[in-house]
Amino acid sequence: MKRYFLIPLLILMVLGVVFAGCAAPAPTPTPTPTPTPTAPAIKIGAIMSLTGEDAIVGRGVKAALEYRLEQVGSQVAGRKIQLITEDDATNPTTGVDKAKKLVEFDKIDVLLGPLHGGVAMGVANYMSKTNIPEILLMQKSLAAIKFGGNNVFLPFGTHEGTGYYLGAYAYDKLGYKTATALFEDFVAGQEFVGGTIKGFEKKTGTVAQKQPVKPGSVDFSPNLAALKQSDAVFFWFTPALTQRFVAQYYAAGLKMPLVLSLSSVLFSEMMADIGDKVVGIVAAGPYTSLIDTPLNKSYVEGFSKKNNFLPTGQDISADVALTLYLEAVTATGGDSSSAKIIDALHKVKATTPAGVFSFTPENLGVGDLYIMQVTKLPDKYDWKVIDKYSQIPLDVPSQ
């Protein structure tokens, strides 16, 4: 009996071996692919005045940077962009502290700004020792690129350069032979109006008087009472003081033509507050929303729709600085190392709403400088281009 029970068991064992031999082989494990490393985001640091005396221009600078990044999808050469902004409170000490934070803690690849002249000098002095590229906003003292690092760039040129061409124009084209001058008594005011005087006197014009005005001044009546009769009044102040001065000038019944060393400190909204008397003021500058090119018209339309205000020269300076940097990163194929970017910045040409910009070997901007006049339009006052110096190194000419 035992033998009969063993036979079926043997049959089952044989069949098991046969079927096991016919079964599909166990699958070979698929190796886990090694992920492709993702390039880290490029960190762009930006310092601007969101509080303090220059807060009036800080919001536009920030808006311009955000708008340009939106247009490029916050990426360049296949790398994402991280924008880190800091408020210098229009204070040089605060500005340097914020620059140190961006460099030493945030590990930025580039610094854009600051805008205020006093803050910019301190920050540029610090940045020149870091080798990290810094692209300053608006015009600055030539000393800002002379600290020795070769990493500080000045696309909009110098205070004196902007003023110089305006002074020469006032003599050659406007026919003025005498002038009196007022300026806010710190580096920017001294150099903007100083450049205007230099260009005017180079053409043999006579400046009868120079009045320095204390920063933050509210009452200009002593200065207005002291003005000497001349063919024109040369002046420059920071935006808040500019509005006060122009309003008080016309309220005093004075009629000498006003010549402003930089247009960007007198905004359309300020002109509207003062009224029709502003029509005819002449100034120099790198930008006006009325530049008649398809690129600028498109930019003004898009920027204004997003932000509900017109772009100013300060805003465009931020756009130009950022655009130049993005062009440099594109030229390096996404390599954001300081040495590669500094080399690329010396070679790029960037087309912007304000025109084409590039750099000299000394890191000074080459671009267009516009001579403008306040005009009244159906819906606003603004700066209309009446002449242009094309593709010049934006400093006092060497000869």
C-alpha positions in Angstrom: 0.0 0.0 0.0 2.8 2.4 0.8 4.2 1.9 -2.7 0.9 3.1 -4.3 0.9 6.3 -2.4 4.5 7.1 -3.5 3.8 6.8 -7.2 1.5 9.9 -7.4 3.9 11.9 -5.3 6.8 11.1 -7.6 4.6 12.1 -10.6 3.8 15.5 -9.0 7.5 16.1 -8.3 8.4 15.3 -11.9 5.7 17.6 -13.3 6.8 20.4 -10.9 10.4 20.2 -12.3 9.1 20.2 -15.9 6.8 23.2 -15.3 9.5 25.0 -13.4 11.9 24.6 -16.3 9.3 26.1 -18.7 8.6 29.2 -16.5 9.9 32.6 -17.6 13.2 33.6 -16.1 13.2 36.1 -13.3 13.6 39.7 -14.7 17.0 41.4 -14.4 16.7 44.4 -12.1 16.8 47.7 -14.0 19.5 50.0 -12.7 18.3 53.3 -11.2 19.4 56.1 -13.6 21.8 58.7 -12.1 20.0 62.0 -12.1 21.5 64.8 -14.2 22.7 67.5 -11.9 20.7 70.7 -12.1 22.7 73.9 -12.3 22.1 76.1 -9.3 20.1 79.3 -9.8 22.0 82.4 -10.6 21.7 84.8 -7.7 21.3 88.4 -8.7 21.6 90.9 -5.8 20.1 94.4 -6.1 20.4 97.3 -3.8 17.9 100.2 -4.0 16.4 102.9 -1.9 13.0 101.8 -0.8 13.0 104.1 2.2 14.7 107.4 3.0 15.1 110.4 0.7 15.3 108.4 -2.5 12.3 106.1 -1.8 10.5 108.0 -4.5 12.6 106.2 -7.1 13.1 102.8 -5.4 9.8 101.3 -6.2 10.3 101.9 -10.0 13.8 100.3 -9.9 12.4 97.2 -8.2 9.5 97.1 -10.6 11.8 97.3 -13.6 14.0 94.4 -12.5 10.9 92.3 -11.8 9.4 93.2 -15.2 12.5 92.3 -17.1 12.8 89.0 -15.3 9.2 88.3 -16.1 9.9 88.9 -19.8 12.7 86.3 -19.8 10.9 83.8 -17.7 13.3 84.3 -14.8 15.9 82.2 -16.5 19.0 82.6 -18.8 21.1 80.1 -20.7 19.1 77.2 -19.2 19.6 78.4 -15.6 17.0 79.8 -13.2 17.4 83.3 -11.8 16.8 84.3 -8.1 16.5 88.0 -7.5 17.4 89.1 -3.9 16.6 92.8 -3.2 17.8 94.9 -0.3 16.9 98.4 0.9 19.8 100.8 1.5 17.4 103.4 3.2 19.3 106.1 1.2 22.1 105.6 3.7 25.8 104.8 2.8 26.5 102.8 5.9 23.3 100.7 5.5 24.1 100.2 1.8 27.6 98.7 2.6 26.1 96.5 5.2 23.5 95.2 2.7 26.2 94.6 0.1 28.2 92.5 2.7 25.1 90.5 3.5 24.4 89.8 -0.2 28.0 88.8 -0.9 28.9 86.9 2.3 25.6 85.3 3.3 23.5 85.1 0.1 26.5 84.3 -2.2 25.3 86.4 -5.1 26.8 86.1 -8.6 26.3 89.8 -9.4 25.2 93.0 -7.7 23.0 95.6 -9.5 23.0 99.1 -7.9 22.9 101.0 -5.8 21.3 104.1 -7.3 22.0 106.9 -4.8 25.4 108.5 -5.4 26.6 108.6 -1.8 25.6 105.0 -1.2 27.1 103.8 -4.5 30.6 105.1 -3.7 30.8 103.2 -0.4 29.4 100.0 -1.9 31.7 100.2 -5.0 34.7 100.5 -2.7 33.6 97.3 -0.9 32.7 95.5 -4.0 36.0 96.2 -5.7 37.7 93.9 -3.2 35.3 91.0 -3.8 35.9 90.4 -7.6 32.1 89.9 -8.0 30.8 92.1 -10.9 28.8 95.1 -9.9 26.8 97.1 -12.4 25.8 100.5 -11.0 22.5 102.3 -11.7 22.3 105.7 -13.3 25.2 108.1 -13.6 27.9 108.1 -11.0 31.2 109.7 -10.2 34.1 108.4 -12.3 35.8 107.5 -9.0 33.3 104.6 -8.6 35.1 102.5 -11.3 38.6 103.6 -10.1 38.9 101.6 -6.9 41.1 98.9 -8.5 39.0 95.8 -8.8 38.1 96.1 -12.5 34.7 94.5 -11.6 32.6 97.7 -11.2 30.8 98.8 -14.3 29.1 102.1 -15.1 26.7 101.7 -18.1 25.1 105.2 -17.8 28.4 107.0 -17.5 29.3 109.8 -15.2 27.6 112.8 -13.7 30.1 115.2 -15.3 29.7 113.6 -18.7 25.9 114.0 -18.8 26.3 117.6 -17.6 29.1 118.5 -20.0 27.2 117.7 -23.2 24.2 119.7 -21.9 26.4 122.7 -21.2 28.0 122.6 -24.6 24.5 122.3 -26.2 23.2 125.2 -24.2 25.9 127.4 -25.7 26.0 126.0 -29.3 22.3 125.3 -29.9 20.3 127.3 -27.4 22.4 130.4 -27.8 22.9 131.1 -24.1 26.1 133.0 -23.3 25.7 133.6 -19.5 24.3 131.4 -16.8 23.7 131.2 -13.0 23.9 127.8 -11.3 22.4 126.0 -8.3 23.0 122.5 -7.1 22.5 120.2 -4.2 25.7 120.2 -2.2 26.9 116.6 -2.4 28.9 114.7 -5.0 26.1 114.1 -7.5 24.9 117.7 -7.5 28.4 119.1 -7.6 29.4 116.9 -10.6 26.2 117.1 -12.6 26.1 120.9 -12.5 29.9 121.1 -12.5 29.9 119.2 -15.8 27.3 121.5 -17.3 29.4 124.5 -16.3 32.6 122.9 -17.7 30.9 122.2 -21.1 29.4 125.7 -21.1 32.7 127.4 -20.3 34.6 125.3 -22.8 32.5 127.0 -25.4 33.4 130.4 -23.8 30.1 130.8 -21.9 30.2 132.8 -18.6 28.8 131.4 -15.3 28.2 134.4 -13.1 27.2 132.6 -9.9 27.3 129.1 -8.3 25.0 128.4 -5.3 25.4 125.2 -3.4 22.2 124.2 -1.6 22.0 122.0 1.6 20.6 118.5 1.0 17.0 118.3 2.2 16.3 122.0 1.9 12.7 123.0 1.9 12.8 126.8 1.4 14.6 128.1 -1.7 13.6 131.7 -1.2 17.1 132.9 -0.2 18.6 131.3 -3.2 16.0 132.7 -5.6 16.4 136.2 -4.2 20.1 136.0 -4.8 19.9 134.8 -8.4 21.9 137.0 -10.8 20.2 137.9 -14.1 21.5 135.6 -16.8 20.5 133.9 -20.0 19.7 130.7 -18.2 19.7 128.9 -14.9 21.6 125.6 -14.6 20.5 123.4 -11.8 20.2 119.8 -10.4 18.7 118.4 -7.2 17.4 115.0 -6.1 13.8 114.5 -7.1 12.0 115.8 -4.0 14.1 119.0 -4.0 13.8 119.4 -7.8 10.0 119.6 -7.5 10.2 122.1 -4.6 12.7 124.3 -6.5 10.9 124.4 -9.8 7.5 125.1 -8.1 9.1 127.9 -6.0 11.0 129.3 -8.9 7.9 129.9 -11.0 5.9 131.0 -7.9 8.4 133.7 -7.4 7.7 135.0 -10.9 11.2 134.3 -12.3 11.4 133.8 -16.0 15.0 132.9 -16.9 15.0 129.6 -18.9 15.7 126.5 -16.7 18.4 124.0 -17.8 18.3 120.8 -15.8 21.5 118.7 -15.8 19.6 115.4 -15.6 16.0 115.0 -16.8 15.3 111.9 -14.6 14.8 113.9 -11.4 11.7 115.7 -12.8 8.9 113.1 -13.3 5.7 113.5 -15.3 3.6 113.5 -12.1 5.7 116.4 -10.7 5.3 118.3 -13.9 1.5 117.9 -13.6 1.5 119.2 -10.1 3.4 122.4 -11.2 1.5 123.0 -14.4 2.1 124.5 -17.8 5.0 126.7 -16.7 7.3 123.6 -16.9 6.9 123.4 -20.6 10.2 124.3 -22.3 12.6 123.2 -19.5 15.6 121.6 -21.2 17.6 118.7 -19.8 20.0 115.9 -20.8 19.4 112.3 -19.9 19.7 108.7 -21.0 16.0 108.0 -21.4 12.4 109.3 -21.8 9.3 107.3 -22.3 8.8 109.2 -25.6 11.8 107.7 -27.3 10.3 106.9 -30.7 11.4 103.3 -31.4 9.2 100.2 -31.6 11.1 98.5 -28.8 10.6 101.5 -26.4 6.9 101.9 -27.3 6.3 98.2 -26.6 8.3 98.4 -23.3 6.4 101.5 -22.1 3.1 99.9 -22.9 3.9 96.6 -21.1 5.6 98.2 -18.1 2.8 100.8 -17.6 0.1 98.2 -17.9 1.8 96.1 -15.2 2.8 98.9 -12.9 0.3 101.7 -13.5 3.1 104.3 -13.9 5.5 105.4 -16.7 9.1 104.1 -16.6 11.7 106.7 -15.7 15.4 107.0 -16.3 16.1 105.4 -13.0 13.8 102.4 -13.9 15.5 102.0 -17.2 18.9 102.1 -15.7 17.9 99.0 -13.8 16.6 97.4 -16.9 19.8 98.2 -18.8 22.1 96.8 -16.0 20.1 93.6 -15.8 20.0 93.2 -19.6 23.8 93.7 -19.9 24.3 91.0 -17.3 21.9 88.6 -19.0 23.7 89.1 -22.3 27.0 88.3 -20.6 25.6 85.1 -19.1 24.2 84.1 -22.5 27.6 84.8 -24.1 29.3 82.5 -21.5 26.8 79.7 -22.1 25.5 80.0 -18.6 28.9 80.2 -16.8 28.3 82.8 -14.0 31.8 82.8 -12.6 33.1 86.3 -12.0 36.1 86.1 -14.3 34.0 84.8 -17.2 31.2 87.4 -16.7 33.7 90.4 -16.4 35.3 89.3 -19.6 32.0 88.9 -21.3 30.7 92.3 -20.1 33.6 94.0 -22.0 32.4 92.4 -25.2 28.6 92.5 -25.1 26.3 95.0 -26.8 22.8 95.1 -25.4 19.8 96.6 -27.2 17.4 98.2 -24.7 14.5 100.6 -24.7 17.0 103.4 -24.1 19.2 102.4 -27.0 22.3 100.2 -27.5 24.8 99.9 -24.6 28.3 98.5 -24.3 31.5 99.2 -22.3 34.9 100.6 -22.8 37.9 98.6 -21.6 37.8 100.8 -18.5 34.2 99.7 -17.7 32.6 103.0 -18.7 29.3 102.9 -20.6 29.0 103.7 -24.3 25.5 104.7 -25.4 23.2 107.4 -26.5 22.6 110.7 -24.6 19.4 112.6 -25.3 18.8 116.4 -25.1 15.1 116.8 -24.1 12.5 119.4 -23.5 9.4 119.3 -21.4 6.3 119.1 -23.7 2.6 119.0 -22.9 0.6 116.1 -24.4 -3.2 115.5 -24.2 -2.9 113.3 -21.1 0.4 114.2 -19.5 3.6 116.2 -19.5 6.8 114.4 -20.5 10.3 114.8 -21.9 10.5 115.0 -25.7 13.7 114.3 -27.5 15.0 117.3 -29.4 18.5 116.1 -30.1 20.9 113.2 -29.5 24.5 112.4 -29.1 24.8 108.8 -30.5 27.0 106.0 -29.2 29.5 108.1 -27.2 31.6 107.2 -24.2 29.4 108.6 -21.5 32.0 110.9 -19.8 33.6 114.3 -20.4 35.4 114.1 -23.7 39.2 113.6 -23.4 39.8 116.6 -25.7 
